[in-house]
């Protein structure tokens, strides 16, 4: 009863713990307040759906104009909360903001369910909308002066019940604009949070989420603690040049002073055809990489641009660059280049090629997509991750800016099949003349795992072998335990039988003896024949009583546990020859040290049978009992100087068969040798306990069946007679 109540109590405790954990996991407060780790360069908890995301200068940046790129995090059970973040648009046409109560996220434009609060530069508005794998604008408010690209705004979005409120504060002027809408028609359920941009890049920093406070329900009027950033908006019609002081340096204050207006635009292919030193040229192309070097690509090829960086460039921007042409083999570099932005657009898709094609150099400085098997990965001194890959015998290296997914890249297993998107370069500055080409991968999102390592790898096979070995050992231990239980049951049954025989058979012999003695006392002395018969009957009862006591003693476990094997055999033999003329001799070598009961019992039974049959059929004058204890096994010899027998004469009986069965039970070897008038010798050799389980297991699965067969054949050839006739 106590055990049953204990089980019920344990079940109730587990049920209560599971229920408490479920409530805790679904709590709308779990994980709040939340603050990003962009300042530390970490963002492992965020999941990307499109875009080119990386952490730079303490901010999360989407350096692509992809429509509907989003980055999600948080608990799906968050309900009412306030998001506060600083937002910067990186494009003239588009919007950027935050997602509230998001769920069902997928790749694609508006491919999610949730509310969106953002700043739109097209019409300079603060907007609130609903996305359910489609777009419905709920409210908008025009911001005086419009929404300026490359300008920071403090954005605060609050959702309470079905009401969504938003406030945007200019980082330079402190001017605040607020909007609020009550969406009773839809009123989305709790969901995650995220950031999103549409048709423009964006940057977010100081991202926090907390429980709703009273101040969040009123319009914001305070000036945020964001220092203004001196950046000019996009100027599409006028040239925007780079220089040591920013996007619009003083050296080119007017269009008339711009060198771009008088320079003819050439293609990458035409620049590679003319190998001439000290040449200046202009090139127009699409940005395919911004870090660690600016790369442009047109319809004929790609080129690297070296010079003062142009702030705010994104992947996909159409730019024009002018600089000194440096052509080396397959590599085209514009040095001391000046760059102006023409317009912004979405990144161009990469060209899918093989590693062998990339190794030819024909795709240098171009955006490509290539597959390969990961050989190893390592960290570079600058913090980037270096992946060594092979594809159809062609080796190459990929250098990845891990950004927000550093840990996930480090967990990539060797021999995984990857698909990488990046810029192919054959410049020795990157290849170090060790690889035919190097792939510069913009972010970890451009590394796709197609398949994990094959299960037959060396590591997997080693783990499989280790697991199989452990299972085999567990099975062996279970087998030994079951065998021990079986043996224990046999011993217990023997002891039970011994007690029953003692209480019935042995006591009956005693009663018969007393009754015969009483009858003898009452018989007159003048009847000698009757008295003689009574004396014979009393002697027979006494002898039978002694035999019963001896049998009962050998059935009990304490009989063998109390003394060594050779002592027990000697005691048994001396009892058998008691009041006789047969001499019993004992020879012992070594010491019995922890011999298991199963081996000891089997050897004792074999020795018993050998001694008994020697006395019954051999008529010996001496019996030798010899035992040898060694580290590799134990041997026992029972030898007499009786009449012996002829091995070639077939005999009947079960004595030898029983001895062989006992020997096989402990994986022992039995040998019987005899000659007429030269006595008989029985020798048993058994393995030590450490080898016994393996040997017995091998015997039962018949791995070593040939060994037992050879032993039987040898025993049949040397001694085919039986001790019991």
KEDOFI-289670 format. One record per residue (C-alpha): x, y, z. Coordinates in steps of 0.25 Angstrom, whole numbers, padded with zeros to 4 digits, always signed. Last residue first. Layout:
BEGIN
XYZ
...
***
This chain:
BEGIN
+0106-0201-0062
+0110-0187-0056
+0124-0183-0059
+0122-0183-0073
+0132-0187-0084
+0136-0179-0097
+0149-0174-0091
+0160-0170-0101
+0153-0169-0114
+0140-0164-0108
+0148-0153-0100
+0155-0148-0113
+0142-0148-0120
+0135-0140-0109
+0147-0130-0108
+0147-0128-0123
+0132-0126-0123
+0133-0116-0112
+0143-0108-0120
+0135-0109-0132
+0124-0102-0125
+0132-0090-0123
+0123-0080-0129
+0111-0088-0125
+0103-0076-0120
+0101-0084-0107
+0116-0088-0106
+0121-0074-0109
+0112-0069-0098
+0119-0079-0089
+0132-0075-0093
+0130-0061-0091
+0124-0063-0078
+0135-0072-0073
+0147-0064-0077
+0147-0055-0065
+0144-0067-0056
+0156-0075-0060
+0155-0086-0070
+0152-0101-0066
+0161-0113-0068
+0156-0127-0064
+0164-0140-0063
+0159-0154-0060
+0170-0165-0059
+0167-0180-0059
+0175-0192-0054
+0186-0200-0061
+0180-0214-0060
+0173-0211-0074
+0176-0198-0079
+0169-0184-0076
+0168-0169-0080
+0157-0160-0078
+0158-0145-0082
+0148-0134-0079
+0150-0120-0084
+0142-0109-0077
+0132-0098-0083
+0125-0098-0070
+0112-0105-0075
+0121-0113-0084
+0127-0120-0072
+0114-0123-0065
+0109-0129-0078
+0122-0138-0080
+0120-0143-0065
+0106-0147-0068
+0110-0154-0081
+0121-0162-0073
+0112-0167-0063
+0100-0169-0071
+0101-0184-0075
+0105-0194-0086
+0119-0198-0091
+0126-0201-0104
+0139-0208-0103
+0150-0200-0110
+0154-0193-0097
+0158-0206-0090
+0156-0205-0075
+0163-0201-0062
+0166-0211-0051
+0169-0201-0040
+0181-0192-0038
+0172-0179-0037
+0173-0165-0042
+0163-0153-0040
+0170-0140-0046
+0165-0126-0045
+0170-0114-0053
+0167-0099-0051
+0169-0088-0060
+0177-0076-0066
+0183-0071-0053
+0185-0085-0047
+0179-0094-0037
+0183-0109-0038
+0175-0120-0032
+0180-0135-0030
+0171-0146-0023
+0179-0159-0024
+0171-0172-0020
+0178-0184-0015
+0175-0199-0014
+0166-0199-0025
+0154-0209-0028
+0151-0201-0041
+0136-0203-0042
+0129-0198-0030
+0141-0190-0023
+0145-0184-0036
+0130-0181-0040
+0128-0173-0026
+0141-0165-0028
+0138-0161-0042
+0124-0157-0039
+0128-0149-0027
+0139-0142-0035
+0129-0138-0046
+0119-0133-0035
+0131-0125-0029
+0135-0119-0042
+0121-0115-0045
+0119-0109-0031
+0132-0101-0032
+0130-0096-0045
+0116-0090-0042
+0120-0086-0028
+0130-0076-0034
+0145-0078-0030
+0149-0066-0021
+0164-0070-0019
+0167-0085-0018
+0182-0086-0016
+0193-0092-0024
+0196-0107-0025
+0189-0118-0017
+0192-0133-0016
+0182-0142-0008
+0183-0157-0005
+0172-0166-0001
+0176-0180+0003
+0166-0192+0001
+0165-0202+0012
+0151-0199+0017
+0144-0194+0030
+0142-0181+0023
+0145-0182+0008
+0133-0173+0004
+0135-0164+0016
+0149-0162+0012
+0145-0159-0002
+0135-0148+0002
+0145-0141+0011
+0156-0141+0000
+0146-0135-0010
+0142-0124+0000
+0156-0121+0004
+0160-0120-0011
+0149-0111-0014
+0152-0101-0003
+0143-0100+0010
+0130-0093+0015
+0124-0089+0002
+0124-0104-0003
+0115-0110+0009
+0108-0097+0011
+0101-0099-0002
+0094-0111+0003
+0092-0123-0006
+0105-0129-0002
+0101-0130+0012
+0087-0136+0009
+0095-0147+0001
+0104-0150+0013
+0092-0150+0023
+0085-0160+0013
+0097-0169+0012
+0098-0169+0027
+0084-0172+0029
+0085-0184+0019
+0097-0189+0027
+0089-0189+0040
+0077-0195+0033
+0086-0206+0028
+0092-0208+0041
+0079-0209+0048
+0074-0219+0038
+0087-0228+0039
+0085-0227+0054
+0070-0232+0053
+0074-0243+0044
+0084-0248+0054
+0074-0247+0065
+0064-0255+0058
+0075-0266+0055
+0079-0266+0069
+0066-0269+0075
+0070-0273+0089
+0073-0259+0093
+0058-0255+0093
+0053-0244+0084
+0048-0232+0092
+0061-0224+0091
+0062-0227+0076
+0048-0221+0074
+0052-0208+0081
+0065-0207+0073
+0057-0210+0060
+0047-0198+0064
+0058-0189+0067
+0065-0191+0054
+0052-0190+0047
+0050-0176+0054
+0064-0172+0050
+0062-0176+0035
+0049-0168+0035
+0056-0156+0041
+0065-0156+0029
+0054-0158+0019
+0044-0148+0024
+0050-0135+0031
+0064-0137+0025
+0058-0140+0011
+0050-0128+0012
+0062-0119+0016
+0070-0125+0005
+0059-0123-0005
+0058-0108-0001
+0073-0107-0001
+0074-0112-0015
+0062-0103-0020
+0070-0091-0014
+0083-0095-0022
+0075-0097-0035
+0068-0083-0033
+0082-0077-0030
+0087-0083-0043
+0076-0077-0051
+0078-0064-0044
+0092-0064-0048
+0089-0068-0062
+0080-0056-0063
+0091-0047-0057
+0101-0052-0067
+0092-0050-0078
+0089-0036-0074
+0103-0033-0073
+0105-0039-0087
+0094-0031-0092
+0100-0018-0086
+0114-0022-0092
+0108-0024-0105
+0100-0010-0104
+0113-0003-0100
+0120-0010-0112
+0109-0006-0122
+0110+0009-0117
+0125+0009-0118
+0124+0003-0132
+0113+0013-0136
+0121+0025-0130
+0134+0020-0138
+0126+0018-0150
+0120+0032-0149
+0134+0038-0147
+0140+0031-0159
+0128+0035-0168
+0117+0025-0171
+0106+0034-0167
+0109+0044-0178
+0111+0058-0173
+0099+0067-0173
+0091+0071-0186
+0088+0084-0193
+0093+0093-0183
+0092+0108-0188
+0102+0119-0186
+0097+0132-0191
+0090+0135-0178
+0104+0134-0171
+0107+0147-0178
+0114+0154-0189
+0122+0142-0194
+0135+0144-0201
+0138+0132-0209
+0153+0129-0211
+0159+0124-0224
+0170+0114-0229
+0174+0112-0215
+0188+0113-0209
+0194+0125-0216
+0191+0133-0204
+0176+0132-0209
+0172+0146-0203
+0183+0155-0207
+0186+0146-0218
+0174+0151-0225
+0165+0140-0231
+0152+0145-0225
+0138+0139-0226
+0127+0148-0219
+0117+0141-0211
+0106+0130-0210
+0109+0117-0203
+0102+0104-0204
+0108+0094-0194
+0109+0078-0194
+0114+0074-0180
+0127+0066-0180
+0131+0073-0167
+0120+0077-0158
+0115+0092-0157
+0114+0096-0142
+0124+0108-0144
+0114+0113-0155
+0103+0113-0145
+0111+0120-0134
+0115+0131-0143
+0101+0134-0148
+0099+0149-0145
+0111+0154-0154
+0118+0142-0159
+0126+0150-0170
+0129+0137-0178
+0142+0134-0185
+0141+0122-0194
+0152+0114-0199
+0154+0105-0211
+0157+0090-0215
+0154+0084-0228
+0153+0068-0227
+0138+0068-0231
+0135+0079-0221
+0144+0082-0209
+0143+0092-0197
+0151+0099-0187
+0143+0109-0179
+0149+0122-0173
+0141+0129-0162
+0143+0144-0160
+0148+0150-0147
+0160+0158-0153
+0170+0147-0148
+0163+0136-0156
+0154+0126-0150
+0155+0111-0155
+0146+0102-0163
+0149+0088-0169
+0146+0079-0181
+0132+0084-0185
+0127+0078-0197
+0124+0088-0208
+0113+0095-0216
+0114+0109-0223
+0106+0121-0225
+0113+0133-0232
+0114+0148-0231
+0125+0153-0240
+0139+0158-0236
+0146+0147-0244
+0136+0139-0252
+0146+0135-0263
+0157+0131-0254
+0157+0117-0258
+0155+0112-0243
+0140+0117-0244
+0137+0107-0255
+0143+0096-0247
+0135+0100-0235
+0122+0099-0242
+0113+0110-0246
+0100+0117-0242
+0101+0132-0245
+0096+0140-0234
+0083+0148-0234
+0084+0163-0234
+0082+0171-0221
+0069+0180-0221
+0070+0194-0225
+0076+0207-0222
+0080+0218-0232
+0092+0225-0238
+0102+0226-0226
+0115+0232-0228
+0129+0226-0226
+0143+0231-0226
+0154+0221-0228
+0168+0222-0223
+0170+0208-0230
+0160+0202-0239
+0164+0187-0239
+0162+0176-0250
+0167+0162-0247
+0169+0151-0258
+0184+0153-0260
+0186+0166-0253
+0180+0179-0258
+0181+0192-0249
+0172+0203-0255
+0173+0216-0248
+0159+0221-0244
+0145+0225-0247
+0133+0218-0241
+0118+0219-0245
+0108+0212-0236
+0095+0204-0236
+0092+0199-0222
+0089+0184-0222
+0096+0181-0209
+0096+0194-0201
+0104+0206-0200
+0102+0215-0188
+0115+0222-0187
+0124+0222-0199
+0138+0216-0195
+0151+0224-0199
+0158+0216-0210
+0159+0202-0216
+0148+0197-0225
+0149+0182-0229
+0143+0178-0243
+0133+0169-0249
+0129+0163-0262
+0122+0166-0276
+0107+0170-0271
+0113+0179-0260
+0118+0175-0246
+0124+0184-0235
+0132+0180-0223
+0135+0188-0211
+0145+0182-0202
+0144+0175-0188
+0132+0177-0189
+0123+0184-0199
+0119+0173-0208
+0111+0171-0221
+0109+0186-0224
+0104+0188-0238
+0111+0194-0249
+0117+0206-0256
+0132+0208-0259
+0140+0220-0262
+0155+0219-0266
+0169+0224-0263
+0181+0218-0269
+0195+0219-0264
+0199+0205-0270
+0192+0199-0282
+0186+0185-0284
+0174+0188-0292
+0165+0176-0293
+0162+0175-0278
+0156+0189-0279
+0147+0185-0290
+0141+0173-0283
+0139+0181-0270
+0131+0191-0278
+0134+0206-0281
+0127+0219-0277
+0133+0231-0283
+0139+0242-0274
+0134+0256-0275
+0123+0256-0265
+0130+0247-0256
+0141+0257-0253
+0131+0266-0245
+0135+0281-0244
+0123+0285-0253
+0114+0277-0244
+0117+0286-0232
+0124+0284-0218
+0134+0274-0223
+0146+0276-0214
+0137+0279-0202
+0133+0265-0200
+0119+0259-0203
+0118+0245-0197
+0128+0246-0186
+0141+0254-0182
+0152+0246-0189
+0145+0245-0202
+0132+0239-0209
+0124+0246-0219
+0109+0248-0221
+0106+0254-0234
+0092+0261-0235
+0079+0255-0240
+0078+0244-0230
+0082+0252-0218
+0080+0243-0206
+0080+0250-0193
+0092+0256-0186
+0098+0250-0174
+0103+0257-0161
+0097+0247-0151
+0089+0254-0140
+0092+0248-0126
+0081+0239-0121
+0076+0242-0106
+0062+0243-0110
+0055+0257-0109
+0043+0256-0101
+0029+0258-0107
+0024+0244-0108
+0009+0242-0110
+0002+0235-0098
-0001+0220-0096
+0014+0217-0094
+0015+0226-0082
+0005+0217-0075
+0015+0205-0076
+0014+0193-0085
+0023+0182-0082
+0037+0183-0089
+0044+0181-0103
+0057+0188-0106
+0065+0190-0119
+0076+0200-0117
+0080+0199-0132
+0073+0197-0145
+0078+0199-0159
+0070+0199-0173
+0071+0195-0187
+0060+0199-0197
+0049+0192-0205
+0042+0188-0192
+0049+0187-0178
+0046+0178-0166
+0049+0177-0151
+0043+0166-0142
+0034+0162-0131
+0027+0149-0127
+0013+0146-0125
+0000+0148-0117
-0013+0147-0124
-0017+0157-0135
-0029+0167-0133
-0036+0165-0146
-0048+0174-0147
-0045+0182-0134
-0033+0188-0140
-0032+0201-0131
-0022+0210-0138
-0012+0220-0132
-0002+0230-0138
+0009+0239-0133
+0019+0249-0138
+0030+0255-0130
+0040+0266-0133
+0053+0264-0125
+0060+0272-0135
+0072+0263-0139
+0067+0249-0135
+0054+0252-0141
+0043+0244-0132
+0033+0234-0137
+0022+0229-0129
+0013+0217-0131
+0000+0212-0124
-0007+0199-0127
-0020+0196-0120
-0026+0182-0121
-0022+0178-0107
-0010+0186-0104
+0001+0188-0115
+0012+0199-0114
+0022+0204-0124
+0033+0214-0122
+0042+0218-0133
+0054+0228-0130
+0058+0233-0144
+0072+0233-0150
+0075+0239-0163
+0081+0232-0175
+0068+0234-0183
+0059+0246-0179
+0045+0243-0176
+0036+0255-0180
+0038+0270-0176
+0025+0269-0167
+0022+0254-0165
+0010+0250-0171
+0001+0240-0163
-0004+0226-0167
-0014+0216-0163
-0019+0202-0165
-0011+0198-0177
-0015+0184-0182
-0004+0175-0188
-0005+0160-0191
+0001+0148-0185
-0007+0153-0173
+0000+0166-0171
-0007+0178-0164
-0002+0192-0165
+0002+0204-0157
+0009+0216-0164
+0018+0228-0161
+0019+0236-0174
+0029+0243-0183
+0022+0239-0196
+0032+0230-0202
+0041+0230-0190
+0032+0221-0181
+0034+0219-0166
+0029+0207-0160
+0019+0200-0151
+0015+0186-0155
+0005+0177-0149
+0005+0162-0151
+0004+0150-0160
+0015+0147-0169
+0018+0146-0184
+0017+0161-0186
+0027+0160-0198
+0034+0147-0198
+0041+0136-0189
+0032+0131-0178
+0027+0135-0164
+0015+0129-0159
+0015+0138-0147
+0017+0152-0143
+0010+0159-0131
+0018+0173-0134
+0027+0175-0146
+0036+0187-0146
+0040+0198-0157
+0046+0201-0170
+0040+0207-0183
+0044+0209-0197
+0049+0218-0208
+0061+0227-0205
+0069+0216-0198
+0076+0213-0185
+0066+0216-0176
+0070+0218-0161
+0062+0213-0149
+0065+0214-0134
+0057+0205-0125
+0046+0204-0115
+0036+0192-0115
+0025+0192-0105
+0017+0180-0100
+0004+0173-0099
+0004+0159-0104
+0017+0151-0104
+0013+0136-0105
+0021+0134-0118
+0033+0138-0111
+0044+0146-0117
+0051+0147-0130
+0049+0151-0145
+0057+0157-0156
+0050+0162-0169
+0052+0165-0183
+0039+0169-0190
+0044+0174-0203
+0059+0173-0205
+0066+0186-0205
+0079+0180-0198
+0089+0183-0188
+0080+0180-0176
+0087+0185-0164
+0087+0182-0149
+0094+0193-0142
+0106+0194-0132
+0116+0198-0143
+0112+0187-0152
+0103+0174-0150
+0099+0167-0162
+0087+0164-0170
+0085+0162-0185
+0070+0161-0188
+0061+0149-0187
+0054+0142-0175
+0065+0143-0164
+0064+0137-0150
+0069+0145-0138
+0074+0138-0125
+0088+0138-0130
+0089+0153-0130
+0103+0157-0125
+0113+0168-0129
+0114+0173-0115
+0107+0186-0118
+0096+0178-0125
+0093+0170-0113
+0078+0174-0113
+0070+0176-0100
+0058+0169-0095
+0049+0171-0083
+0043+0161-0084
+0047+0147-0086
+0035+0141-0080
+0024+0151-0078
+0014+0146-0087
+0015+0132-0080
+0014+0121-0089
+0027+0114-0084
+0023+0117-0070
+0009+0111-0071
+0015+0098-0078
+0026+0098-0067
+0015+0098-0056
+0007+0087-0063
+0019+0078-0065
+0024+0080-0050
+0009+0077-0045
+0009+0065-0054
+0022+0060-0049
+0018+0063-0034
+0005+0055-0037
+0012+0043-0042
+0022+0043-0031
+0010+0043-0021
+0003+0032-0028
+0016+0024-0028
+0018+0026-0013
+0003+0023-0010
+0005+0009-0017
+0018+0007-0010
+0011+0010+0003
+0000+0000+0000
***
